[in-house]
């Protein structure tokens, strides 16, 4: 039972990290820091606008792949064949 509890705690830690990054990128960069980021340009667009429109989407897709890779490692660490 301790193994399952530890597995779940590590899974929750990964979820918390993903949600934190998601919040910072979407709300922080897309809304709160947009004026400061607009001082820079990326591909001809103001960086704050870019994060609000495209950058957050790239971050979300990256988070999906990162979480998937981390969970595969976690599964191999805690889930044995036949249990």
BAKOLLO-21257 format. One record per residue: residue in three letters; x, y, z of N, C-alpha, C, O, CB in turn. Coordinates in nm, 2 decimals, always signed. Last residue first. Glycine has a CB too. Layout:
// BAKOLLO-21257
[pt "ALA", [X, Y, Z], [X, Y, Z], [X, Y, Z], [X, Y, Z], [X, Y, Z]] ...
***
This chain:
// BAKOLLO-21257
[pt "UNK", [+0.17, -0.72, -1.13], [+0.11, -0.67, -1.01], [+0.00, -0.57, -1.03], [-0.06, -0.52, -0.93], [+0.21, -0.61, -0.92]] [pt "UNK", [+0.28, -0.80, -1.37], [+0.21, -0.90, -1.30], [+0.15, -0.85, -1.17], [+0.09, -0.92, -1.09], [+0.29, -1.01, -1.27]] [pt "UNK", [+0.56, -0.59, -1.36], [+0.48, -0.68, -1.44], [+0.41, -0.78, -1.35], [+0.47, -0.84, -1.26], [+0.57, -0.76, -1.55]] [pt "UNK", [+0.53, -0.30, -1.15], [+0.60, -0.42, -1.19], [+0.50, -0.51, -1.28], [+0.38, -0.50, -1.27], [+0.65, -0.50, -1.07]] [pt "UNK", [+0.55, +0.03, -1.12], [+0.45, -0.08, -1.17], [+0.54, -0.19, -1.22], [+0.61, -0.18, -1.32], [+0.36, -0.02, -1.27]] [pt "UNK", [+0.74, +0.22, -1.05], [+0.65, +0.16, -0.95], [+0.57, +0.05, -0.99], [+0.52, -0.03, -0.91], [+0.56, +0.27, -0.90]] [pt "UNK", [+0.90, +0.28, -1.28], [+0.96, +0.27, -1.14], [+0.87, +0.20, -1.04], [+0.92, +0.13, -0.96], [+0.99, +0.42, -1.09]] [pt "UNK", [+0.73, +0.29, -1.49], [+0.83, +0.18, -1.49], [+0.90, +0.17, -1.35], [+0.93, +0.06, -1.31], [+0.94, +0.22, -1.59]] [pt "UNK", [+0.58, +0.51, -1.41], [+0.52, +0.38, -1.42], [+0.62, +0.27, -1.42], [+0.60, +0.16, -1.35], [+0.43, +0.37, -1.55]] [pt "UNK", [+0.77, +0.71, -1.43], [+0.71, +0.68, -1.30], [+0.65, +0.54, -1.30], [+0.66, +0.47, -1.20], [+0.61, +0.79, -1.26]] [pt "UNK", [+0.82, +0.71, -1.70], [+0.93, +0.68, -1.61], [+0.88, +0.64, -1.47], [+0.92, +0.54, -1.41], [+1.03, +0.79, -1.59]] [pt "UNK", [+0.57, +0.79, -1.78], [+0.62, +0.66, -1.83], [+0.73, +0.62, -1.74], [+0.74, +0.50, -1.70], [+0.67, +0.68, -1.98]] [pt "UNK", [+0.55, +1.04, -1.66], [+0.47, +0.94, -1.62], [+0.51, +0.80, -1.66], [+0.50, +0.70, -1.59], [+0.32, +0.96, -1.66]] [pt "UNK", [+0.74, +1.18, -1.82], [+0.77, +1.17, -1.67], [+0.68, +1.05, -1.62], [+0.72, +0.98, -1.53], [+0.74, +1.30, -1.60]] [pt "UNK", [+0.62, +1.17, -2.07], [+0.75, +1.11, -2.05], [+0.78, +1.09, -1.90], [+0.83, +0.98, -1.87], [+0.86, +1.20, -2.11]] [pt "UNK", [+0.38, +1.32, -2.01], [+0.38, +1.18, -2.06], [+0.51, +1.11, -2.04], [+0.51, +0.99, -2.00], [+0.34, +1.18, -2.21]] [pt "UNK", [+0.49, +1.57, -1.94], [+0.41, +1.49, -1.84], [+0.40, +1.34, -1.88], [+0.42, +1.25, -1.80], [+0.27, +1.55, -1.82]] [pt "UNK", [+0.60, +1.64, -2.19], [+0.68, +1.63, -2.07], [+0.61, +1.54, -1.97], [+0.68, +1.46, -1.91], [+0.71, +1.77, -2.01]] [pt "UNK", [+0.37, +1.65, -2.36], [+0.48, +1.56, -2.38], [+0.57, +1.53, -2.26], [+0.61, +1.42, -2.24], [+0.56, +1.60, -2.50]] [pt "UNK", [+0.23, +1.85, -2.22], [+0.17, +1.72, -2.24], [+0.27, +1.62, -2.27], [+0.27, +1.51, -2.21], [+0.07, +1.73, -2.36]] [pt "UNK", [+0.40, +2.07, -2.24], [+0.37, +2.01, -2.11], [+0.31, +1.87, -2.12], [+0.33, +1.79, -2.04], [+0.27, +2.11, -2.03]] [pt "UNK", [+0.40, +2.13, -2.51], [+0.52, +2.08, -2.45], [+0.50, +2.01, -2.31], [+0.56, +1.91, -2.28], [+0.62, +2.20, -2.43]] [pt "UNK", [+0.13, +2.22, -2.52], [+0.17, +2.10, -2.60], [+0.30, +2.04, -2.54], [+0.31, +1.92, -2.52], [+0.19, +2.13, -2.75]] [pt "UNK", [+0.17, +2.45, -2.37], [+0.07, +2.35, -2.33], [+0.10, +2.21, -2.40], [+0.10, +2.11, -2.33], [-0.07, +2.39, -2.36]] [pt "UNK", [+0.35, +2.60, -2.52], [+0.39, +2.56, -2.38], [+0.29, +2.44, -2.34], [+0.34, +2.35, -2.27], [+0.37, +2.68, -2.28]] [pt "UNK", [+0.20, +2.65, -2.75], [+0.33, +2.57, -2.76], [+0.37, +2.52, -2.62], [+0.41, +2.40, -2.60], [+0.44, +2.65, -2.81]] [pt "UNK", [+0.00, +2.81, -2.63], [-0.03, +2.68, -2.69], [+0.09, +2.59, -2.70], [+0.08, +2.47, -2.67], [-0.10, +2.71, -2.83]] [pt "UNK", [+0.15, +3.03, -2.55], [+0.09, +2.95, -2.45], [+0.04, +2.81, -2.51], [+0.05, +2.71, -2.43], [-0.04, +3.02, -2.39]] [pt "UNK", [+0.23, +3.14, -2.80], [+0.32, +3.08, -2.71], [+0.27, +2.99, -2.60], [+0.32, +2.89, -2.57], [+0.40, +3.19, -2.64]] [pt "UNK", [+0.00, +3.24, -2.93], [+0.06, +3.12, -2.97], [+0.15, +3.06, -2.87], [+0.15, +2.93, -2.86], [+0.14, +3.14, -3.10]] [pt "UNK", [-0.13, +3.46, -2.78], [-0.19, +3.39, -2.90], [-0.13, +3.26, -2.93], [-0.21, +3.16, -2.96], [-0.18, +3.48, -3.02]] [pt "UNK", [+0.02, +3.54, -2.56], [-0.12, +3.53, -2.55], [-0.19, +3.45, -2.66], [-0.29, +3.37, -2.64], [-0.19, +3.66, -2.54]] [pt "UNK", [+0.28, +3.55, -2.68], [+0.25, +3.45, -2.57], [+0.10, +3.43, -2.56], [+0.05, +3.32, -2.54], [+0.31, +3.50, -2.44]] [pt "UNK", [+0.24, +3.76, -2.86], [+0.27, +3.62, -2.91], [+0.24, +3.52, -2.80], [+0.19, +3.41, -2.84], [+0.42, +3.62, -2.95]] [pt "UNK", [+0.19, +3.97, -2.70], [+0.08, +3.93, -2.79], [+0.11, +3.79, -2.83], [+0.02, +3.70, -2.84], [+0.07, +4.02, -2.91]] [pt "UNK", [+0.44, +3.99, -2.58], [+0.32, +3.97, -2.49], [+0.21, +3.92, -2.58], [+0.13, +3.83, -2.54], [+0.28, +4.10, -2.42]] [pt "UNK", [+0.61, +4.04, -2.80], [+0.62, +3.91, -2.72], [+0.50, +3.88, -2.64], [+0.46, +3.77, -2.62], [+0.75, +3.91, -2.64]] [pt "UNK", [+0.49, +4.15, -3.11], [+0.52, +4.18, -2.97], [+0.52, +4.05, -2.89], [+0.42, +3.97, -2.91], [+0.43, +4.29, -2.91]] [pt "UNK", [+0.63, +4.01, -3.40], [+0.52, +4.04, -3.32], [+0.57, +4.07, -3.18], [+0.67, +4.03, -3.13], [+0.42, +3.91, -3.31]] [pt "UNK", [+0.86, +3.94, -3.54], [+0.79, +4.06, -3.59], [+0.67, +4.09, -3.50], [+0.61, +4.20, -3.52], [+0.74, +4.04, -3.73]] [pt "UNK", [+0.96, +3.72, -3.40], [+0.90, +3.70, -3.54], [+0.82, +3.82, -3.59], [+0.73, +3.80, -3.66], [+0.82, +3.58, -3.53]] [pt "UNK", [+0.92, +3.90, -3.12], [+0.95, +3.76, -3.17], [+0.88, +3.74, -3.30], [+0.76, +3.73, -3.31], [+0.91, +3.65, -3.06]] [pt "UNK", [+1.03, +4.17, -2.92], [+0.96, +4.12, -3.04], [+1.01, +3.98, -3.07], [+1.13, +3.95, -3.05], [+0.98, +4.21, -3.16]] [pt "UNK", [+0.96, +4.36, -2.62], [+1.05, +4.27, -2.70], [+0.96, +4.21, -2.82], [+0.84, +4.21, -2.81], [+1.10, +4.15, -2.62]] [pt "UNK", [+0.77, +4.49, -2.49], [+0.89, +4.57, -2.52], [+0.99, +4.49, -2.61], [+1.08, +4.54, -2.68], [+0.97, +4.61, -2.39]] [pt "UNK", [+0.58, +4.31, -2.41], [+0.56, +4.38, -2.54], [+0.68, +4.47, -2.58], [+0.69, +4.51, -2.70], [+0.44, +4.46, -2.54]] [pt "UNK", [+0.64, +4.24, -2.16], [+0.69, +4.15, -2.26], [+0.67, +4.22, -2.40], [+0.75, +4.19, -2.49], [+0.61, +4.02, -2.26]] [pt "UNK", [+0.51, +4.45, -2.02], [+0.66, +4.44, -2.01], [+0.71, +4.35, -2.12], [+0.82, +4.38, -2.18], [+0.70, +4.38, -1.87]] [pt "UNK", [+0.24, +4.39, -2.09], [+0.30, +4.52, -2.12], [+0.46, +4.51, -2.12], [+0.52, +4.57, -2.21], [+0.25, +4.63, -2.02]] [pt "UNK", [+0.20, +4.13, -1.99], [+0.19, +4.16, -2.13], [+0.26, +4.29, -2.17], [+0.33, +4.30, -2.27], [+0.05, +4.16, -2.18]] [pt "UNK", [+0.19, +4.02, -1.74], [+0.32, +4.08, -1.78], [+0.32, +4.12, -1.93], [+0.42, +4.14, -1.99], [+0.43, +3.98, -1.76]] [pt "UNK", [-0.08, +3.93, -1.72], [-0.02, +4.02, -1.62], [+0.10, +4.09, -1.67], [+0.12, +4.21, -1.64], [+0.01, +3.94, -1.49]] [pt "UNK", [-0.14, +3.78, -1.96], [-0.22, +3.89, -1.91], [-0.15, +3.99, -1.82], [-0.15, +4.11, -1.84], [-0.34, +3.83, -1.83]] [pt "UNK", [+0.05, +3.60, -2.05], [-0.06, +3.64, -2.14], [-0.14, +3.76, -2.10], [-0.19, +3.83, -2.18], [-0.15, +3.53, -2.17]] [pt "UNK", [+0.22, +3.54, -1.83], [+0.27, +3.60, -1.95], [+0.17, +3.66, -2.05], [+0.19, +3.76, -2.11], [+0.35, +3.50, -2.03]] [pt "UNK", [+0.01, +3.46, -1.64], [+0.12, +3.55, -1.61], [+0.17, +3.62, -1.73], [+0.17, +3.75, -1.74], [+0.23, +3.48, -1.54]] [pt "UNK", [-0.17, +3.29, -1.77], [-0.22, +3.41, -1.70], [-0.11, +3.51, -1.68], [-0.13, +3.63, -1.70], [-0.28, +3.37, -1.57]] [pt "UNK", [+0.00, +3.11, -1.92], [-0.12, +3.17, -1.97], [-0.17, +3.30, -1.90], [-0.19, +3.40, -1.97], [-0.23, +3.06, -1.96]] [pt "UNK", [+0.24, +3.07, -1.77], [+0.25, +3.10, -1.91], [+0.12, +3.17, -1.96], [+0.12, +3.27, -2.03], [+0.27, +2.97, -1.99]] [pt "UNK", [+0.14, +3.02, -1.51], [+0.24, +3.13, -1.53], [+0.24, +3.17, -1.68], [+0.24, +3.29, -1.71], [+0.38, +3.08, -1.49]] [pt "UNK", [-0.03, +2.80, -1.55], [-0.08, +2.93, -1.49], [+0.01, +3.04, -1.53], [-0.03, +3.15, -1.57], [-0.10, +2.92, -1.34]] [pt "UNK", [+0.14, +2.61, -1.64], [+0.03, +2.65, -1.72], [-0.02, +2.78, -1.68], [-0.05, +2.87, -1.76], [-0.08, +2.54, -1.71]] [pt "UNK", [+0.31, +2.58, -1.42], [+0.37, +2.63, -1.55], [+0.25, +2.68, -1.64], [+0.27, +2.79, -1.70], [+0.45, +2.52, -1.62]] [pt "UNK", [+0.12, +2.47, -1.24], [+0.19, +2.60, -1.21], [+0.25, +2.66, -1.34], [+0.23, +2.78, -1.36], [+0.30, +2.57, -1.11]] [pt "UNK", [+0.04, +2.24, -1.37], [-0.06, +2.34, -1.35], [+0.01, +2.48, -1.32], [-0.04, +2.58, -1.36], [-0.15, +2.30, -1.23]] [pt "UNK", [+0.29, +2.10, -1.36], [+0.22, +2.13, -1.49], [+0.12, +2.24, -1.47], [+0.12, +2.33, -1.55], [+0.15, +2.00, -1.54]] [pt "UNK", [+0.32, +2.07, -1.08], [+0.42, +2.14, -1.16], [+0.36, +2.19, -1.29], [+0.38, +2.30, -1.34], [+0.54, +2.05, -1.19]] [pt "UNK", [+0.09, +1.92, -1.02], [+0.11, +2.05, -0.96], [+0.21, +2.13, -1.04], [+0.19, +2.25, -1.07], [+0.15, +2.04, -0.81]] [pt "UNK", [+0.16, +1.68, -1.15], [+0.04, +1.76, -1.19], [+0.05, +1.90, -1.14], [+0.02, +1.99, -1.21], [-0.09, +1.69, -1.13]] [pt "UNK", [+0.38, +1.60, -1.01], [+0.40, +1.63, -1.15], [+0.28, +1.72, -1.20], [+0.29, +1.81, -1.27], [+0.40, +1.50, -1.23]] [pt "UNK", [+0.26, +1.56, -0.76], [+0.37, +1.66, -0.77], [+0.39, +1.70, -0.92], [+0.40, +1.82, -0.95], [+0.50, +1.60, -0.71]] [pt "UNK", [+0.09, +1.35, -0.82], [+0.03, +1.48, -0.78], [+0.14, +1.59, -0.79], [+0.10, +1.70, -0.83], [-0.02, +1.47, -0.64]] [pt "UNK", [+0.29, +1.15, -0.86], [+0.20, +1.19, -0.97], [+0.14, +1.33, -0.94], [+0.13, +1.41, -1.03], [+0.09, +1.08, -0.99]] [pt "UNK", [+0.39, +1.13, -0.61], [+0.48, +1.17, -0.71], [+0.40, +1.22, -0.84], [+0.43, +1.31, -0.90], [+0.58, +1.06, -0.76]] [pt "UNK", [+0.16, +1.03, -0.48], [+0.22, +1.15, -0.44], [+0.31, +1.21, -0.54], [+0.31, +1.33, -0.57], [+0.30, +1.14, -0.31]] [pt "UNK", [+0.13, +0.78, -0.61], [+0.02, +0.89, -0.62], [+0.08, +1.02, -0.58], [+0.05, +1.12, -0.65], [-0.10, +0.85, -0.54]] [pt "UNK", [+0.36, +0.65, -0.52], [+0.33, +0.67, -0.66], [+0.23, +0.78, -0.68], [+0.26, +0.87, -0.77], [+0.28, +0.54, -0.73]] [pt "UNK", [+0.31, +0.64, -0.25], [+0.42, +0.71, -0.30], [+0.41, +0.75, -0.45], [+0.44, +0.86, -0.49], [+0.55, +0.63, -0.27]] [pt "UNK", [+0.08, +0.47, -0.25], [+0.07, +0.61, -0.19], [+0.19, +0.70, -0.24], [+0.17, +0.81, -0.28], [+0.07, +0.61, -0.04]] [pt "UNK", [+0.18, +0.24, -0.35], [+0.08, +0.31, -0.42], [+0.06, +0.45, -0.38], [+0.04, +0.54, -0.46], [-0.06, +0.24, -0.40]] [pt "UNK", [+0.36, +0.17, -0.15], [+0.41, +0.19, -0.29], [+0.31, +0.27, -0.37], [+0.34, +0.36, -0.44], [+0.44, +0.06, -0.35]] [pt "UNK", [+0.20, +0.12, +0.07], [+0.29, +0.24, +0.07], [+0.34, +0.27, -0.07], [+0.36, +0.39, -0.10], [+0.41, +0.21, +0.17]] [pt "UNK", [+0.08, -0.12, +0.00], [+0.00, +0.00, +0.00], [+0.09, +0.13, +0.00], [+0.05, +0.23, -0.06], [-0.09, +0.00, +0.12]] 
***
